[in-house]
Amino acid sequence: MNVTDFKKHLKGLDELIFETPAGLVPAHFHVTEIGLHIKQYVDCGGQMRSEKKASMQLWVADDLDHRLSSEKLIGIVESSELLFGIELLELEVEYQGQTIERYGLQFENGVFKLLSLKTDCLAPDRCGIPLKTADKKKVNLTELTQSSCCTPGGGCC
């Protein structure tokens, strides 16, 4: 979800509810920051890449009476847009788990769902990663013959 869509979903909400894959974020959470992440890197195939994303950090303190309104959060988001111009950027959410965890975001039935992110090879054609499981031919192990398997010292590995 991008920042503009996030703001649209915030409008008119009576209660802010965020849910991680492990359960609900306590209602007394704080938004500690909204920022801009710029990442420049070289992938495993040697290609230079760059990406920009907006990030929002949720934090839970001992302040059980704290409740952030949707209007207040819209104001925080709009302040960040003035600084970074991030309205069309994808928004990721940081939340404290075993470490600072990063999530994608989806809105469903009045709840902001934090979606697990996955790593992946960006250049499988250049770095020798085999095809994804869905693209592989399925073979029963009983159909394999001795000649189709590697043997010790056979030089296939």
Backbone as a printed PyTorch tensor [residue, N CA C, xyz], in Angstrom:
tensor([[[  0.8510,  -1.1690,   0.0000],
         [  0.0000,   0.0000,   0.0000],
         [  0.8940,   1.2280,   0.0000]],

        [[  0.5240,   2.2070,  -0.8190],
         [  1.3210,   3.4260,  -0.8140],
         [  0.7680,   4.4190,   0.2090]],

        [[  1.4940,   5.4950,   0.4190],
         [  1.1490,   6.4700,   1.4550],
         [ -0.2050,   7.1180,   1.1770]],

        [[ -0.4900,   7.4300,  -0.0840],
         [ -1.7720,   8.0530,  -0.4320],
         [ -2.9370,   7.1260,  -0.0860]],

        [[ -2.8160,   5.8460,  -0.4200],
         [ -3.8660,   4.8850,  -0.0870],
         [ -4.0250,   4.7500,   1.4260]],

        [[ -2.9120,   4.7640,   2.1440],
         [ -2.9590,   4.6820,   3.6050],
         [ -3.7830,   5.8400,   4.1680]],

        [[ -3.5210,   7.0540,   3.6870],
         [ -4.2810,   8.2210,   4.1550],
         [ -5.7720,   8.0820,   3.8430]],

        [[ -6.0980,   7.5740,   2.6680],
         [ -7.5070,   7.3870,   2.3020],
         [ -8.2030,   6.4380,   3.2730]],

        [[ -7.5210,   5.3620,   3.6420],
         [ -8.1070,   4.3940,   4.5750],
         [ -8.2380,   4.9710,   5.9850]],

        [[ -7.3510,   5.8870,   6.3470],
         [ -7.4090,   6.4980,   7.6820],
         [ -8.6370,   7.3960,   7.8710]],

        [[ -9.0650,   8.0370,   6.7950],
         [-10.1560,   9.0230,   6.9000],
         [-11.4290,   8.3780,   7.4240]],

        [[-11.9370,   8.9640,   8.5050],
         [-13.2110,   8.5230,   9.0660],
         [-13.1450,   7.3110,   9.9730]],

        [[-11.9590,   6.7660,  10.2200],
         [-11.8640,   5.6210,  11.1310],
         [-12.0560,   6.0810,  12.5740]],

        [[-12.8980,   5.3810,  13.3060],
         [-13.1030,   5.6930,  14.7230],
         [-11.9870,   5.1200,  15.5940]],

        [[-11.3720,   4.0450,  15.1100],
         [-10.3310,   3.3750,  15.8860],
         [ -9.2500,   2.8730,  14.9380]],

        [[ -8.0040,   3.0580,  15.3230],
         [ -6.8810,   2.5390,  14.5410],
         [ -6.5410,   1.1470,  15.0550]],

        [[ -6.6160,   0.1750,  14.1610],
         [ -6.3000,  -1.2040,  14.5300],
         [ -5.2480,  -1.7130,  13.5590]],

        [[ -4.1330,  -2.1730,  14.1250],
         [ -3.0690,  -2.8010,  13.3480],
         [ -2.9330,  -4.2320,  13.8380]],

        [[ -2.7340,  -5.1400,  12.8860],
         [ -2.6090,  -6.5510,  13.2280],
         [ -1.3780,  -7.1420,  12.5610]],

        [[ -0.5150,  -7.7570,  13.3600],
         [  0.6470,  -8.4640,  12.8300],
         [  0.2390,  -9.9120,  12.5570]],

        [[  1.0670, -10.6900,  11.8890],
         [  0.7580, -12.1110,  11.7220],
         [  0.6140, -12.8330,  13.0660]],

        [[  1.2030, -12.2830,  14.1380],
         [  1.1360, -12.9110,  15.4610],
         [ -0.0320, -12.3990,  16.3090]],

        [[ -0.7360, -11.3600,  15.8660],
         [ -1.8600, -10.8460,  16.6480],
         [ -1.9510,  -9.3250,  16.5760]],

        [[ -2.8930,  -8.7780,  17.3460],
         [ -3.1490,  -7.3360,  17.3270],
         [ -2.0380,  -6.5430,  18.0000]],

        [[ -1.7460,  -5.3830,  17.4330],
         [ -0.8480,  -4.4290,  18.0810],
         [ -1.6780,  -3.7720,  19.1830]],

        [[ -1.1520,  -3.6640,  20.4140],
         [ -1.9280,  -3.0400,  21.4850],
         [ -2.4270,  -1.6530,  21.0790]],

        [[ -3.6450,  -1.3210,  21.5090],
         [ -4.3140,  -0.0810,  21.0950],
         [ -3.5870,   1.1750,  21.5490]],

        [[ -2.6880,   1.0520,  22.5210],
         [ -1.9650,   2.2250,  23.0240],
         [ -0.6200,   2.4400,  22.3230]],

        [[ -0.4940,   1.9280,  21.0950],
         [  0.7490,   2.0910,  20.3370],
         [  0.9910,   3.5650,  20.0010]],

        [[  2.2330,   3.8900,  19.7380],
         [  2.6480,   5.2100,  19.2650],
         [  3.2070,   5.0520,  17.8550]],

        [[  3.0930,   6.0880,  17.0480],
         [  3.8370,   6.1610,  15.7890],
         [  5.0380,   7.0350,  16.1050]],

        [[  6.2130,   6.4210,  16.1690],
         [  7.4040,   7.1580,  16.5890],
         [  8.0570,   7.9190,  15.4530]],

        [[  7.8280,   7.4580,  14.2150],
         [  8.4360,   8.1620,  13.0800],
         [  7.7980,   7.7170,  11.7820]],

        [[  7.8320,   8.6090,  10.8240],
         [  7.5420,   8.2770,   9.4330],
         [  8.7420,   8.8030,   8.6610]],

        [[  9.3400,   7.9470,   7.8710],
         [ 10.5810,   8.3470,   7.2160],
         [ 10.6850,   7.8620,   5.7900]],

        [[ 11.7890,   8.1880,   5.2030],
         [ 12.1070,   7.8230,   3.8350],
         [ 13.3350,   6.9130,   3.8670]],

        [[ 13.2000,   5.7450,   3.2660],
         [ 14.3240,   4.8150,   3.1730],
         [ 14.7770,   4.7540,   1.7260]],

        [[ 16.0400,   5.0420,   1.5000],
         [ 16.6360,   4.9340,   0.1730],
         [ 17.7010,   3.8560,   0.2510]],

        [[ 17.5800,   2.8770,  -0.6070],
         [ 18.5240,   1.7590,  -0.6070],
         [ 19.1490,   1.6690,  -1.9830]],

        [[ 20.4710,   1.7160,  -2.0320],
         [ 21.2060,   1.5230,  -3.2830],
         [ 22.1040,   0.3180,  -3.0770]],

        [[ 22.0680,  -0.5960,  -4.0390],
         [ 22.7990,  -1.8370,  -3.8500],
         [ 23.0950,  -2.4980,  -5.1860]],

        [[ 23.9110,  -3.5200,  -5.1350],
         [ 24.2200,  -4.3510,  -6.2830],
         [ 23.6290,  -5.7240,  -5.9930]],

        [[ 22.8390,  -6.2500,  -6.9280],
         [ 22.2530,  -7.5690,  -6.7000],
         [ 23.2810,  -8.6590,  -6.9960]],

        [[ 22.8910,  -9.9090,  -6.7650],
         [ 23.8210, -11.0290,  -6.9180],
         [ 24.2250, -11.2730,  -8.3710]],

        [[ 23.5310, -10.6460,  -9.3110],
         [ 23.9030, -10.7490, -10.7180],
         [ 24.7630,  -9.5910, -11.1780]],

        [[ 25.1130,  -8.6890, -10.2440],
         [ 25.9880,  -7.5700, -10.5660],
         [ 25.2720,  -6.3220, -11.0610]],

        [[ 23.9440,  -6.2970, -11.0230],
         [ 23.1960,  -5.1320, -11.4930],
         [ 23.0070,  -4.1220, -10.3590]],

        [[ 23.2920,  -2.8430, -10.6710],
         [ 23.0620,  -1.7640,  -9.7000],
         [ 21.5640,  -1.5320,  -9.5830]],

        [[ 21.0800,  -1.3640,  -8.3540],
         [ 19.6510,  -1.1420,  -8.1190],
         [ 19.4800,  -0.0390,  -7.0810]],

        [[ 18.2920,   0.5620,  -7.1130],
         [ 17.9510,   1.5960,  -6.1430],
         [ 16.4610,   1.5010,  -5.8620]],

        [[ 16.0870,   1.6920,  -4.6150],
         [ 14.6670,   1.7080,  -4.2740],
         [ 14.4110,   2.7460,  -3.1870]],

        [[ 13.2210,   3.3100,  -3.2220],
         [ 12.7890,   4.2830,  -2.2220],
         [ 11.4670,   3.8010,  -1.6600]],

        [[ 11.3570,   3.8170,  -0.3450],
         [ 10.1260,   3.4360,   0.3300],
         [  9.8980,   4.3650,   1.5090]],

        [[  8.6340,   4.5420,   1.8420],
         [  8.2770,   5.2500,   3.0610],
         [  8.2060,   4.2140,   4.1760]],

        [[  8.5120,   4.6370,   5.3740],
         [  8.4050,   3.7150,   6.5120],
         [  7.7020,   4.4180,   7.6650]],

        [[  6.9950,   3.6250,   8.4300],
         [  6.3170,   4.1270,   9.6160],
         [  6.6320,   3.1560,  10.7480]],

        [[  7.0740,   3.6990,  11.8580],
         [  7.4570,   2.8430,  12.9790],
         [  6.3950,   2.8990,  14.0670]],

        [[  5.8970,   1.7180,  14.4490],
         [  4.9620,   1.5930,  15.5640],
         [  5.7320,   1.1450,  16.7880]],

        [[  5.3820,   1.7180,  17.9260],
         [  6.0640,   1.3950,  19.1800],
         [  5.0280,   1.3070,  20.2830]],

        [[  5.1910,   0.3480,  21.1580],
         [  4.2760,   0.1710,  22.2800],
         [  5.0350,   0.4590,  23.5650]],

        [[  4.5050,   1.4080,  24.3440],
         [  5.1120,   1.7830,  25.6180],
         [  4.1940,   1.3460,  26.7540]],

        [[  4.5390,   1.7510,  27.9640],
         [  3.7380,   1.4290,  29.1440],
         [  2.5950,   2.4130,  29.3520]],

        [[  2.4680,   3.3870,  28.4660],
         [  1.4220,   4.4020,  28.5410],
         [  0.1130,   3.7850,  28.0360]],

        [[ -0.6160,   3.0880,  28.9130],
         [ -1.8040,   2.3460,  28.5130],
         [ -2.9660,   3.2420,  28.1000]],

        [[ -2.9220,   4.5110,  28.4820],
         [ -4.0160,   5.4210,  28.1640],
         [ -3.8420,   6.1010,  26.8020]],

        [[ -2.7110,   5.9220,  26.1690],
         [ -2.4480,   6.5700,  24.8810],
         [ -3.3370,   5.9640,  23.7960]],

        [[ -3.9890,   6.8110,  23.0230],
         [ -4.7540,   6.3690,  21.8530],
         [ -4.5400,   7.3920,  20.7460]],

        [[ -4.0150,   6.9460,  19.6410],
         [ -3.7580,   7.8070,  18.5000],
         [ -5.0060,   7.8360,  17.6240]],

        [[ -5.4710,   9.0160,  17.3020],
         [ -6.6440,   9.1310,  16.4340],
         [ -6.2120,   9.0980,  14.9740]],

        [[ -7.1660,   8.7660,  14.1140],
         [ -6.8550,   8.7450,  12.6820],
         [ -6.5220,  10.1550,  12.1920]],

        [[ -7.1990,  11.1740,  12.7360],
         [ -6.9240,  12.5580,  12.3320],
         [ -5.4960,  12.9590,  12.6950]],

        [[ -5.0690,  12.5980,  13.8830],
         [ -3.7070,  12.9300,  14.3220],
         [ -2.6810,  12.2190,  13.4320]],

        [[ -2.9520,  10.9460,  13.0950],
         [ -2.0200,  10.1980,  12.2510],
         [ -1.9820,  10.7770,  10.8390]],

        [[ -3.1230,  11.2070,  10.3190],
         [ -3.1390,  11.8620,   9.0110],
         [ -2.2420,  13.0990,   9.0480]],

        [[ -2.3050,  13.8740,  10.1240],
         [ -1.4510,  15.0520,  10.2690],
         [  0.0260,  14.7000,  10.2670]],

        [[  0.3750,  13.6200,  10.9470],
         [  1.7750,  13.1770,  10.9730],
         [  2.2190,  12.7650,   9.5650]],

        [[  1.3590,  12.0090,   8.8800],
         [  1.6750,  11.5720,   7.5080],
         [  1.8440,  12.7840,   6.5960]],

        [[  0.9400,  13.7400,   6.6970],
         [  1.0260,  14.9240,   5.8330],
         [  2.2760,  15.7460,   6.1310]],

        [[  2.7050,  15.8080,   7.3830],
         [  3.9630,  16.4930,   7.7070],
         [  5.1450,  15.8030,   7.0260]],

        [[  5.1160,  14.4840,   7.0080],
         [  6.2160,  13.7470,   6.3770],
         [  6.2120,  13.9620,   4.8700]],

        [[  5.0410,  14.1050,   4.2750],
         [  4.9720,  14.3490,   2.8380],
         [  5.6250,  15.6770,   2.4760]],

        [[  5.4790,  16.6670,   3.3340],
         [  6.1110,  17.9560,   3.0720],
         [  7.6300,  17.8370,   3.0830]],

        [[  8.1520,  16.9950,   3.9470],
         [  9.6040,  16.8270,   4.0400],
         [ 10.1760,  15.9410,   2.9360]],

        [[  9.4790,  14.8610,   2.6290],
         [ 10.0470,  13.8350,   1.7660],
         [  9.3560,  13.6650,   0.4270]],

        [[  8.1420,  14.1900,   0.2710],
         [  7.4080,  13.9620,  -0.9690],
         [  7.1450,  12.4950,  -1.2020]],

        [[  6.6540,  11.7800,  -0.1910],
         [  6.5500,  10.3240,  -0.2540],
         [  5.1510,   9.8070,  -0.5630]],

        [[  4.2550,  10.6580,  -1.0280],
         [  2.8610,  10.2510,  -1.1680],
         [  2.6560,   9.0400,  -2.0770]],

        [[  3.4870,   8.8420,  -3.0790],
         [  3.2960,   7.7140,  -3.9840],
         [  4.2200,   6.5300,  -3.6750]],

        [[  4.9900,   6.6390,  -2.6290],
         [  5.8950,   5.5540,  -2.2760],
         [  5.1730,   4.4540,  -1.5160]],

        [[  5.6610,   3.2460,  -1.6880],
         [  5.1560,   2.1140,  -0.9240],
         [  5.4710,   2.3510,   0.5520]],

        [[  4.5290,   2.0090,   1.4200],
         [  4.6970,   2.2100,   2.8600],
         [  4.9670,   0.8790,   3.5320]],

        [[  6.0840,   0.8080,   4.2550],
         [  6.3840,  -0.3540,   5.0770],
         [  6.2620,   0.0540,   6.5310]],

        [[  5.9190,  -0.9160,   7.3710],
         [  5.7420,  -0.6580,   8.7920],
         [  6.8230,  -1.4010,   9.5610]],

        [[  7.4670,  -0.6850,  10.4890],
         [  8.4430,  -1.3030,  11.3900],
         [  7.7620,  -1.5050,  12.7380]],

        [[  7.9950,  -2.6710,  13.3310],
         [  7.3700,  -2.9990,  14.6130],
         [  8.3190,  -3.8770,  15.4120]],

        [[  8.3410,  -3.6890,  16.7090],
         [  9.2560,  -4.4420,  17.5600],
         [  8.7570,  -5.8570,  17.7860]],

        [[  9.5370,  -6.8250,  17.3430],
         [  9.2880,  -8.2320,  17.6200],
         [ 10.5270,  -8.7530,  18.3220]],

        [[ 11.0970,  -9.8410,  17.8150],
         [ 12.3770, -10.3210,  18.3280],
         [ 13.4760,  -9.3090,  18.0380]],

        [[ 13.2790,  -8.5480,  16.9760],
         [ 14.1360,  -7.4430,  16.5730],
         [ 13.2070,  -6.4390,  15.8980]],

        [[ 13.7080,  -5.4040,  15.2810],
         [ 12.8150,  -4.5160,  14.5390],
         [ 12.3950,  -5.2710,  13.2820]],

        [[ 11.1080,  -5.5490,  13.1810],
         [ 10.5860,  -6.2950,  12.0510],
         [  9.9500,  -5.3310,  11.0560]],

        [[ 10.0610,  -5.6480,   9.7700],
         [  9.4660,  -4.8150,   8.7150],
         [  8.3380,  -5.5910,   8.0560]],

        [[  7.2640,  -4.8600,   7.7500],
         [  6.0850,  -5.4750,   7.1650],
         [  5.5500,  -4.6460,   6.0120]],

        [[  4.8750,  -5.3070,   5.0890],
         [  4.0340,  -4.6370,   4.1130],
         [  2.7190,  -4.3070,   4.7990]],

        [[  1.8370,  -3.6270,   4.0860],
         [  0.6020,  -3.1730,   4.7180],
         [ -0.5800,  -3.3920,   3.7880]],

        [[ -1.6840,  -3.8430,   4.3650],
         [ -2.9190,  -4.0660,   3.6310],
         [ -4.0730,  -3.6360,   4.5260]],

        [[ -5.1380,  -3.0950,   3.9430],
         [ -6.3120,  -2.6780,   4.7080],
         [ -7.4550,  -3.6260,   4.4000]],

        [[ -8.0430,  -4.1990,   5.4470],
         [ -9.1020,  -5.1750,   5.2560],
         [-10.0980,  -5.0880,   6.3990]],

        [[-11.3480,  -4.8000,   6.0810],
         [-12.4270,  -4.7390,   7.0750],
         [-12.1010,  -3.8310,   8.2580]],

        [[-11.5550,  -2.6470,   7.9750],
         [-11.2660,  -1.6830,   9.0280],
         [ -9.9920,  -1.9450,   9.8100]],

        [[ -9.1950,  -2.9120,   9.3730],
         [ -7.9670,  -3.2910,  10.0830],
         [ -6.7820,  -3.1540,   9.1320]],

        [[ -5.7110,  -2.5150,   9.6170],
         [ -4.4570,  -2.4630,   8.8720],
         [ -3.6810,  -3.7290,   9.2100]],

        [[ -3.5140,  -4.5900,   8.2250],
         [ -2.8160,  -5.8570,   8.4400],
         [ -1.3650,  -5.7140,   8.0280]],

        [[ -0.4730,  -6.0700,   8.9310],
         [  0.9560,  -6.0530,   8.6510],
         [  1.3090,  -7.3900,   8.0090]],

        [[  1.8180,  -7.3290,   6.7870],
         [  2.1010,  -8.5220,   5.9950],
         [  3.5840,  -8.8610,   6.0340]],

        [[  3.8810, -10.1190,   6.2430],
         [  5.2680, -10.5660,   6.2580],
         [  5.9180, -10.2960,   4.9100]],

        [[  7.1510,  -9.8330,   4.9330],
         [  7.9410,  -9.6060,   3.7310],
         [  8.8660, -10.7990,   3.5240]],

        [[  9.2090, -11.0530,   2.2860],
         [ 10.0760, -12.1820,   1.9430],
         [ 11.2830, -11.6970,   1.1500]],

        [[ 12.3940, -12.3770,   1.3120],
         [ 13.5440, -12.1150,   0.4670],
         [ 13.4350, -12.9860,  -0.7820]],

        [[ 14.1520, -12.6020,  -1.8150],
         [ 14.1520, -13.3750,  -3.0540],
         [ 15.4000, -12.9990,  -3.8470]],

        [[ 15.8330, -13.9000,  -4.6730],
         [ 16.9370, -13.6210,  -5.5750],
         [ 16.4270, -12.6870,  -6.6720]],

        [[ 17.1370, -11.6090,  -6.9360],
         [ 16.7240, -10.6440,  -7.9480],
         [ 17.2880, -10.9610,  -9.3280]],

        [[ 18.2460, -11.8530,  -9.4060],
         [ 18.8760, -12.1640, -10.6930],
         [ 19.1020, -13.6660, -10.8450]],

        [[ 18.0490, -14.4770, -10.7490],
         [ 18.2540, -15.9290, -10.8120],
         [ 18.8460, -16.3930, -12.1380]],

        [[ 18.5770, -15.6530, -13.2140],
         [ 19.1160, -16.0200, -14.5220],
         [ 20.6110, -15.7690, -14.6210]],

        [[ 21.1590, -14.9010, -13.7720],
         [ 22.5860, -14.5600, -13.8400],
         [ 23.4200, -15.1900, -12.7330]],

        [[ 22.7890, -15.6670, -11.6660],
         [ 23.6250, -16.1870, -10.5780],
         [ 23.4710, -17.6900, -10.3710]],

        [[ 22.7070, -18.3580, -11.2260],
         [ 22.6660, -19.8200, -11.1840],
         [ 21.6560, -20.4100, -10.2300]],

        [[ 20.6880, -19.6320,  -9.7600],
         [ 19.6570, -20.1710,  -8.8750],
         [ 18.6940, -20.9920,  -9.7190]],

        [[ 18.3470, -22.2050,  -9.2680],
         [ 17.4060, -23.0220, -10.0420],
         [ 16.0280, -22.3540, -10.1130]],

        [[ 15.2170, -22.7940, -11.0630],
         [ 13.8690, -22.2710, -11.2180],
         [ 13.0760, -22.4270,  -9.9250]],

        [[ 12.0830, -21.5570,  -9.7410],
         [ 11.2130, -21.6630,  -8.5720],
         [ 10.4510, -22.9760,  -8.6290]],

        [[ 10.0430, -23.4570,  -7.4780],
         [  9.3620, -24.7450,  -7.3690],
         [  8.1860, -24.8500,  -8.3270]],

        [[  7.4230, -23.7730,  -8.4900],
         [  6.2570, -23.8120,  -9.3690],
         [  6.6530, -24.0530, -10.8240]],

        [[  7.8800, -23.6700, -11.2010],
         [  8.3390, -23.8170, -12.5750],
         [  9.0490, -25.1460, -12.8300]],

        [[  9.3630, -25.8750, -11.7800],
         [ 10.1050, -27.1190, -11.9310],
         [  9.1820, -28.2490, -12.3630]],

        [[  9.7410, -29.1530, -13.1300],
         [  9.0060, -30.3500, -13.5200],
         [  8.9380, -31.2760, -12.3160]],

        [[  7.7260, -31.7910, -12.0270],
         [  7.5690, -32.7120, -10.9050],
         [  7.8380, -34.1270, -11.3820]],

        [[  8.6720, -34.8410, -10.6230],
         [  9.0550, -36.2100, -10.9610],
         [  8.9210, -37.0530,  -9.7080]],

        [[  8.3270, -38.2280,  -9.8490],
         [  8.2650, -39.1500,  -8.7230],
         [  9.6360, -39.7680,  -8.5210]],

        [[ 10.0520, -39.8880,  -7.2830],
         [ 11.3720, -40.4610,  -6.9950],
         [ 11.4980, -41.8860,  -7.5230]],

        [[ 10.3750, -42.6120,  -7.5550],
         [ 10.4210, -44.0010,  -8.0350],
         [ 10.7100, -44.0730,  -9.5330]],

        [[ 10.5120, -42.9460, -10.2560],
         [ 10.7660, -42.9260, -11.6870],
         [ 12.2230, -42.6310, -12.0280]],

        [[ 12.9980, -42.2040, -11.0480],
         [ 14.4010, -41.8930, -11.3070],
         [ 15.1980, -43.1740, -11.4600]],

        [[ 16.0860, -43.1880, -12.4240],
         [ 16.9490, -44.3530, -12.6200],
         [ 18.3340, -44.0140, -12.1000]],

        [[ 19.1310, -45.0150, -11.9170],
         [ 20.4870, -44.8120, -11.4180],
         [ 21.2560, -43.8780, -12.3320]],

        [[ 21.0120, -43.9220, -13.6400],
         [ 21.7850, -43.1010, -14.5650],
         [ 21.3850, -41.6180, -14.4740]],

        [[ 20.1850, -41.3080, -13.9210],
         [ 19.7640, -39.9100, -13.8440],
         [ 20.2410, -39.2440, -12.5550]],

        [[ 20.9180, -39.9950, -11.7060],
         [ 21.3870, -39.4330, -10.4370],
         [ 22.8950, -39.2530, -10.4370]],

        [[ 23.3470, -38.3320,  -9.6520],
         [ 24.7840, -38.1590,  -9.4880],
         [ 25.3430, -39.3220,  -8.6790]],

        [[ 26.5400, -39.6980,  -9.0020],
         [ 27.2180, -40.7290,  -8.2330],
         [ 28.4840, -40.1250,  -7.6490]],

        [[ 28.9380, -40.6390,  -6.5280],
         [ 30.1880, -40.0940,  -5.9590],
         [ 31.3200, -40.1640,  -6.9820]],

        [[ 32.0040, -39.0600,  -7.1630],
         [ 33.1250, -39.0130,  -8.0950],
         [ 32.7060, -38.8900,  -9.5570]],

        [[ 31.3870, -38.7600,  -9.8100],
         [ 30.8880, -38.7060, -11.1800],
         [ 31.0750, -37.3530, -11.8490]],

        [[ 31.4410, -36.3160, -11.0910],
         [ 31.7250, -35.0180, -11.6570],
         [ 30.5120, -34.1730, -11.9670]],

        [[ 29.3240, -34.5840, -11.5390],
         [ 28.1250, -33.7890, -11.8620],
         [ 27.8860, -32.6880, -10.8310]],

        [[ 28.5230, -32.7540,  -9.7140],
         [ 28.2860, -31.7650,  -8.6550],
         [ 29.5110, -30.8860,  -8.4660]]])
